Amino acid sequence: MNDDIRTPTRRRLLGFVAAIALSATPLIAFNGPAQAQGSDAAQRIADHFSSVRSMSGEFVQFGPRGEQTGGKFFLQRPGKIRFNYEAPSNFKVISDGQSVVILNSKMRTSDLYPLSKTPLKLLLDERIDLSGNKVRSVTEEDDLTTIKLSDKQVFGNSTITMMFDPKTYELRQWTITDAQGKDTTVMVFNVKQGGSFPGDTFKIDYKLNRELNAQKKSD
């Protein structure tokens, strides 16, 4: 498989990060009793995520053209998360509680964003607040709970569909459908809740970020 197929774009990485955030944060209105029922189901899932102080695992991402990549992730509440993409992409996405960086060591690029301006903040807060008219639909079956979300401020006309285990509320997979109807699906596995991580796991090298961006401007 060539590098172009396996290497995600920075835009797709942002979509992936946002999808993880929104997997715990619902988002357009029901009418009447359906809204309350959907919000209750979504809140139960959100409360489960809020109770998990740390977790780690692996992920596989499938793009709309069949491209596939994966790696490992680490989460520590509040505010910290890290995704290590496997070779050949060599992307890293890190939040240190204040900022989020998308680092590509191979291409020597570093893009920095305030955590407060990304959907990740919703996932990584001490408590996930689902108040407001945000859930689009909730389908509850014996072996699967599916939540569909939509937020024009974050994803425009895109939607997020997430599938959870109805008994444990654990996330199985999610799919981003863009405005053109193209899907990007992420599956997580080997998830371990709890535990601690080395002190530098969520460290952002701000000096390197400045150097790489200064170099980019001079090229």
Sequence and secondary structure as in RCSB ss.txt:
>XXXX:A:sequence
MNDDIRTPTRRRLLGFVAAIALSATPLIAFNGPAQAQGSDAAQRIADHFSSVRSMSGEFVQFGPRGEQTGGKFFL
QRPGKIRFNYEAPSNFKVISDGQSVVILNSKMRTSDLYPLSKTPLKLLLDERIDLSGNKVRSVTEEDDLTTIKLS
DKQVFGNSTITMMFDPKTYELRQWTITDAQGKDTTVMVFNVKQGGSFPGDTFKIDYKLNRELNAQKKSD
>XXXX:A:secstr
  HHHH   HHHHHHHHHHHHHTTS      THHHHHHHHHHHHHHHHHHH  EEEEEEEEE TTS EEEEEEEE
ETTTEEEEEE TTT EEEEEESSEEEEEETTTTEEEEEEGGGSTHHHHHSSS    SS EEEEEE SS EEEEE 
 HHHHTT EEEEEE TTT  EEEEEEE TTS EEEEEEEEEEES    TTTT   HHHHHHHHHHHHH 
